[in-house]
Amino acid sequence: MCDRLQSFRNPEYNNHICLYSCCEEYIFFISDQLKVPTINFRARITTYSTDVSSGLDVIFHTVEENVGQGYDPASGKFTASVPGMYLFSVQYCVYTKKNVHLEIVHQGKTLQRSANYDNASDYPCVTMQVSTVVAMGHQVWVRSTGSSTLYADSQRYTSFSGTLIHV
């Protein structure tokens, strides 16, 4: 029972007011516990042309944001420090007359997959995203499923991002 409720048990105070006050305190306490921590990252490839062999992980070396420090630019993998529902997104651009075959992977399991070929020298960009529950310590990354040539310039970003959306 609320300490304040004990102290207000006398005829001078209305117990309803005290119960309301105790409930209000409890609600504020619970709402503080339910706040979603800020975990997000965004990294990209900045080189003009990047070849990735089939089966290899794609490493996005340029980190633009890494709140929570979950993304490792050396391995290209995100490691969850907070369990919850995450949203991951990959935008990739295809080098002229080349193929790109990528997938978003969670603990070795494919979550999302995409492929594209540039047959018109347009350097097309494609976006794929997926939401998934990630346990603390689990990893998510991007892997090539076929020989791929990624493209990037100041107008076309090849990037990998993720954010915690629900705990």
C-alpha positions as CSV (number, residue, x, y, z in Angstrom):
1,M,0.0,0.0,0.0
2,C,1.1,3.5,-0.6
3,D,2.9,5.2,2.3
4,R,0.9,8.3,1.6
5,L,-2.3,6.3,2.0
6,Q,-1.2,5.1,5.5
7,S,-0.4,8.7,6.5
8,F,-3.8,10.0,5.3
9,R,-6.0,7.6,7.2
10,N,-7.6,10.1,9.4
11,P,-11.0,11.9,9.2
12,E,-9.4,15.2,7.9
13,Y,-8.5,13.7,4.5
14,N,-10.6,12.1,1.8
15,N,-9.2,8.6,1.1
16,H,-10.3,8.9,-2.6
17,I,-7.8,11.7,-3.1
18,C,-5.0,9.7,-1.6
19,L,-5.8,6.6,-3.7
20,Y,-5.8,8.8,-6.8
21,S,-2.5,10.2,-5.9
22,C,-1.0,6.8,-5.2
23,C,-2.3,5.5,-8.5
24,E,-0.9,8.5,-10.3
25,E,2.5,7.9,-8.8
26,Y,2.4,4.2,-9.8
27,I,1.4,5.1,-13.4
28,F,4.3,7.5,-13.6
29,F,6.7,4.8,-12.3
30,I,5.4,2.3,-14.8
31,S,5.5,4.7,-17.7
32,D,9.2,5.5,-16.9
33,Q,9.9,1.7,-17.0
34,L,8.2,1.3,-20.4
35,K,10.1,4.0,-22.3
36,V,11.9,2.7,-25.3
37,P,15.6,3.4,-25.2
38,T,17.1,5.0,-28.3
39,I,19.0,2.4,-30.3
40,N,19.7,3.2,-33.9
41,F,22.4,3.2,-36.5
42,R,23.0,4.2,-40.1
43,A,26.1,3.3,-42.1
44,R,26.9,3.5,-45.8
45,I,29.4,2.7,-48.5
46,T,31.1,5.7,-49.9
47,T,33.3,4.2,-52.6
48,Y,32.2,4.6,-56.2
49,S,32.2,0.9,-56.9
50,T,32.3,-2.0,-54.4
51,D,32.5,-5.7,-55.5
52,V,31.2,-8.3,-53.1
53,S,31.5,-12.0,-53.8
54,S,28.6,-14.4,-53.2
55,G,28.2,-15.5,-49.6
56,L,30.3,-12.6,-48.2
57,D,29.0,-10.0,-45.7
58,V,28.7,-6.5,-46.9
59,I,30.6,-4.0,-44.8
60,F,29.3,-0.4,-44.6
61,H,32.4,1.4,-43.3
62,T,31.2,5.0,-43.0
63,V,29.1,5.2,-39.8
64,E,26.9,8.3,-39.8
65,E,25.0,7.4,-36.6
66,N,25.4,4.7,-34.0
67,V,23.4,5.5,-30.9
68,G,23.9,2.6,-28.6
69,Q,27.1,1.6,-30.3
70,G,25.5,-1.6,-31.7
71,Y,26.9,-1.4,-35.3
72,D,30.4,-2.6,-35.9
73,P,32.0,-1.0,-39.0
74,A,34.8,-3.6,-39.0
75,S,32.4,-6.6,-39.4
76,G,29.3,-4.8,-40.8
77,K,27.2,-6.5,-38.1
78,F,24.7,-4.9,-35.7
79,T,24.6,-6.5,-32.2
80,A,21.5,-5.8,-30.1
81,S,22.2,-4.5,-26.6
82,V,18.5,-4.2,-25.9
83,P,16.0,-6.9,-26.8
84,G,13.0,-5.9,-28.8
85,M,11.3,-5.3,-32.2
86,Y,13.7,-3.6,-34.7
87,L,13.3,-2.2,-38.1
88,F,16.2,-2.7,-40.6
89,S,16.6,-1.1,-43.9
90,V,19.0,-1.5,-46.8
91,Q,19.2,0.8,-49.8
92,Y,21.6,-0.3,-52.5
93,C,22.5,1.1,-55.8
94,V,23.6,-1.1,-58.8
95,Y,26.7,-0.3,-60.8
96,T,26.0,0.1,-64.6
97,K,25.5,-3.2,-66.4
98,K,26.1,-5.2,-63.2
99,N,24.1,-7.3,-60.7
100,V,23.4,-7.0,-57.0
101,H,22.0,-9.8,-54.9
102,L,21.6,-9.0,-51.2
103,E,19.8,-10.3,-48.1
104,I,19.2,-9.1,-44.6
105,V,20.3,-11.8,-42.1
106,H,19.5,-12.4,-38.5
107,Q,21.6,-15.0,-36.7
108,G,22.3,-16.7,-40.0
109,K,18.6,-16.8,-41.1
110,T,17.5,-14.8,-44.1
111,L,14.8,-12.2,-43.3
112,Q,14.6,-10.3,-46.6
113,R,16.2,-10.8,-50.0
114,S,16.5,-8.6,-53.1
115,A,18.2,-8.7,-56.5
116,N,18.6,-6.2,-59.3
117,Y,20.4,-5.7,-62.6
118,D,21.2,-2.4,-64.3
119,N,20.6,-3.0,-68.0
120,A,20.2,0.7,-68.9
121,S,23.2,2.4,-67.3
122,D,20.9,4.2,-64.9
123,Y,22.5,3.1,-61.6
124,P,19.2,2.2,-60.1
125,C,18.7,2.2,-56.3
126,V,16.5,-0.3,-54.5
127,T,15.3,-0.4,-50.9
128,M,14.4,-3.4,-48.8
129,Q,13.3,-3.4,-45.1
130,V,12.2,-5.9,-42.5
131,S,11.0,-5.8,-38.9
132,T,11.9,-8.6,-36.5
133,V,12.3,-9.4,-32.9
134,V,16.0,-9.4,-31.9
135,A,17.2,-10.9,-28.6
136,M,20.0,-9.2,-26.7
137,G,23.4,-10.2,-28.2
138,H,21.9,-11.4,-31.5
139,Q,23.3,-10.0,-34.7
140,V,21.8,-8.7,-37.9
141,W,23.8,-8.0,-41.1
142,V,23.7,-7.8,-44.9
143,R,25.1,-10.6,-47.0
144,S,25.6,-11.0,-50.8
145,T,23.8,-14.0,-52.3
146,G,25.5,-13.6,-55.7
147,S,28.3,-11.7,-57.2
148,S,27.4,-8.0,-56.6
149,T,28.7,-4.6,-57.7
150,L,27.4,-1.9,-55.5
151,Y,27.5,1.8,-56.6
152,A,27.6,5.0,-54.5
153,D,28.0,8.7,-55.2
154,S,26.9,12.0,-53.6
155,Q,23.3,11.5,-55.0
156,R,22.9,7.7,-54.5
157,Y,23.6,6.2,-51.2
158,T,24.2,2.5,-50.5
159,S,23.4,2.1,-46.8
160,F,22.3,-0.1,-43.9
161,S,20.3,1.1,-41.0
162,G,18.3,-0.1,-38.0
163,T,16.3,1.2,-35.1
164,L,14.7,-0.2,-32.0
165,I,10.9,0.4,-32.4
166,H,9.4,-1.5,-29.4
167,V,10.7,-3.3,-26.3
